[in-house]
Amino acid sequence: MMFYGSGVGMGWSMIVFAIVLPALVVAAVLILAQFRRAPENPPDPDHIPDAERTLADRFVRGEIAMEEYEDRLRTLRAARR
Protein backbone atom coordinates (compact mmCIF):
# COMPACT_ATOMS: atom_id res chain seq x y z
CA MET A 1 0.00 0.00 0.00
CA MET A 2 1.37 3.41 -0.91
CA PHE A 3 0.87 6.62 1.02
CA TYR A 4 1.51 10.01 -0.46
CA GLY A 5 3.21 12.48 1.85
CA SER A 6 3.84 11.97 5.50
CA GLY A 7 0.21 11.34 6.44
CA VAL A 8 0.43 13.92 9.24
CA GLY A 9 -2.45 15.97 7.85
CA MET A 10 -4.96 13.20 8.39
CA GLY A 11 -3.62 12.48 11.87
CA TRP A 12 -4.03 16.09 13.03
CA SER A 13 -7.50 16.37 11.65
CA MET A 14 -8.53 13.20 13.48
CA ILE A 15 -7.04 14.48 16.75
CA VAL A 16 -8.81 17.83 16.41
CA PHE A 17 -12.07 16.04 15.52
CA ALA A 18 -11.69 13.74 18.52
CA ILE A 19 -11.30 16.74 20.84
CA VAL A 20 -13.72 19.24 19.29
CA LEU A 21 -16.67 16.88 18.77
CA PRO A 22 -16.91 15.72 22.40
CA ALA A 23 -16.45 19.32 23.58
CA LEU A 24 -19.36 20.43 21.40
CA VAL A 25 -21.53 17.58 22.69
CA VAL A 26 -20.72 18.44 26.31
CA ALA A 27 -21.43 22.14 25.68
CA ALA A 28 -24.78 21.30 24.05
CA VAL A 29 -25.79 19.08 26.98
CA LEU A 30 -24.86 21.76 29.51
CA ILE A 31 -26.79 24.44 27.64
CA LEU A 32 -29.88 22.23 27.38
CA ALA A 33 -29.64 21.32 31.06
CA GLN A 34 -29.49 25.02 31.95
CA PHE A 35 -32.72 25.71 30.07
CA ARG A 36 -34.55 22.73 31.55
CA ARG A 37 -33.57 23.44 35.16
CA ALA A 38 -36.31 24.84 37.36
CA PRO A 39 -35.83 28.39 38.58
CA GLU A 40 -33.90 28.55 41.85
CA ASN A 41 -36.43 30.85 43.50
CA PRO A 42 -39.90 30.02 42.19
CA PRO A 43 -42.45 32.79 42.66
CA ASP A 44 -44.36 32.56 45.91
CA PRO A 45 -48.10 32.41 45.16
CA ASP A 46 -48.86 33.90 48.59
CA HIS A 47 -46.55 36.86 48.04
CA ILE A 48 -48.39 40.17 48.08
CA PRO A 49 -46.63 43.09 46.37
CA ASP A 50 -45.67 45.96 48.67
CA ALA A 51 -48.15 48.41 47.14
CA GLU A 52 -51.05 46.02 47.66
CA ARG A 53 -49.93 45.29 51.22
CA THR A 54 -49.76 49.02 51.99
CA LEU A 55 -53.20 49.54 50.47
CA ALA A 56 -54.62 46.65 52.52
CA ASP A 57 -53.04 48.07 55.69
CA ARG A 58 -54.65 51.46 55.03
CA PHE A 59 -58.02 49.76 54.49
CA VAL A 60 -57.71 47.75 57.71
CA ARG A 61 -56.81 50.87 59.69
CA GLY A 62 -59.92 52.57 58.31
CA GLU A 63 -58.01 55.26 56.39
CA ILE A 64 -59.84 54.44 53.13
CA ALA A 65 -63.31 53.09 52.38
CA MET A 66 -64.01 49.73 50.77
CA GLU A 67 -64.94 51.28 47.41
CA GLU A 68 -61.72 53.27 47.29
CA TYR A 69 -59.73 50.19 48.32
CA GLU A 70 -61.26 48.05 45.59
CA ASP A 71 -60.81 50.78 42.97
CA ARG A 72 -57.15 51.30 43.84
CA LEU A 73 -56.51 47.56 44.01
CA ARG A 74 -57.94 47.12 40.50
CA THR A 75 -55.73 49.98 39.28
CA LEU A 76 -52.61 48.44 40.84
CA ARG A 77 -53.28 45.00 39.36
CA ALA A 78 -54.05 46.43 35.91
CA ALA A 79 -50.80 48.41 35.93
CA ARG A 80 -48.81 45.30 36.84
CA ARG A 81 -49.92 43.37 33.73
N, C-alpha and C positions, 0 to 999 in steps of 0.2 A: 504494500500500500504506500502511496506517495503523498506526502504533505508538501504544500507550497508555503514557504516562509517558515517562520519559527512557531507559528501556532499560538503565540502569546495573545493575539487579539481576541480569539475566541475564549481563552481562559479568563481574561479580565472581564469580558462581558458576562460570563457565567457567574463570576464572583460578585460583580455589582448587582446582577439580577437576583442572586441568592441573598443579598443583604437588603436591597431596596424593596423587593416584593414582600417579605415578612414585615418590614417596617411599615409599609403602607397598609397591610392587613391589620396590624396592631393599632395603628392610628385610626383606621376606620372603626374598629371595634370600640375603642375608647370614646370616640366622638358619638357613636350611636348610644353607648351606655350613658353618656352625659345627658343626652336628650330624653332618654327613657326614665332616668332617675326621678323620683318624686321630689318635689320641692322640700328643702330642709325645714322651712317654717311654714307649714300650710296655714291658710287663713283661718282664723278662729271664728266660727259662725256666731258665737255669742258676743263677739267684740262689737262694742258700740262706739262709733266715731266720737271724738271729743266734742264737736259742735252739737251733736244730738244729745250727748250726756249733759252738757251745759243747759241745753234747752229743757230737758226733762227735769233737771234740778230746779230751774226757775219755775216750772209748772208745779212741782211738788211744794215749793215754798210759797206758792200762791202769788207770785209776781206777775204771772200772765194767765189769762183765761184759757179754757179748753179750746175754744175756737181759734184763738191766736196760736196756741201750741200746735194744733193740727195743721194750720195753714203754714206755719214756719217749718214744721217737720216735712211737709210735702215739698216745700221749696228747697230745703236742704237735700232731700233725696233725689229730686229732679236735677239739681246742679251736679250731683255726684256721678250721674250716668254719662 
